[in-house]
């Protein structure tokens, strides 16, 4: 029974993180309308563009966070993160 509680706690924490990801991305300036001026997101985009010769790399951190800010987290990503959370909960139980 205790193992099930660890798995559930890990899955619950992961699900909470997935639910908060768009909120946190939005607060940083990654919005549905694009990157908001004067925010952490704008600074990240500037640094990424300078580092990459003027462009932002597709699949890089800025692009992924903008996607999350604009559209939220996909069901597949949500399921994957929740599964990892459950695995971490189980591993915590088994190895502590």
N, C-alpha and C positions, 0 to 999 in steps of 0.2 A: 504494500500500500504506500509506503514511504517513497519508493522508487517512482510510482505513478505521480506523486505530488511533485517530485523534482522535475519530471518530464513536463507536467502541466505548468509549473512555474517558469521553466525555460521557454516553453511555447508561448505562454502569456506575455512574458517580457519581450520576446521577439515580435509578437503581434502588436504590442504597444509601440515598439520602436518603428514598425512599419507604418502604423497609423499616424505617428508624430512626424515622420520624415517630410511630408509635404508642408506641414505647418512650420517646421524649422527651416526648410528651404525657402519658404515664402518670407519668413522673418529675416532671412539673410539677404533677401533681394531677388531671389529667383522666382519670378511671378508668371502668371499666365500670359501677360502682355510682354514679356521679355525681362531682361535684367534691368532693375531699377537703378537709376543714377545715384551716385553717392553712397552706395551700400557695400557691404562686404562682398557681395556677388560681383559688383562692378570692379572692385579692386582685384578680385580673383581673375576675372576675365582679362583685365589689363595686364596682369603679370603673365598669364598664360599666353596672351597674344604676343607680348614682347619676347617671351622665351621661344615661341614657335615662328618667329619671323612675320608676325602680323595676323596670324589666324589662330583659331581655337581648334584643337584636335578633336575630331569626331570620336566619341567614346571616352574622352578624357573626363576628369572630375567636373570641370565647368559644364561641359555638355550634358553629362548625366544629371547633375544637380538642376540644370535648367529644365531638363525633361521632367524631373520629379516635380519641380515647382509649377510647371505648366500643366501637366497631365496627371500627377499623382503617381502612385506606385502600381505597377501592373499586378494582376492576380497571380501570375507565375512567379514574379519576384516576391510577392507577399508569401506565397506558399513555400518558396525556397528558404526565405529568412526564418519563417516560423518553424520549418523542419530543422534548420540548424539550431535554433533556440532549444527545441526539444532534445536534440542530440547533446547539446552542451549541458542541459539539465540532467540527462542520463549519465553522462560522463562525470559530472560533478558528484553524483550519487555513488557511482561505482569506484571512483578513484580518490575519495576523501574519507 
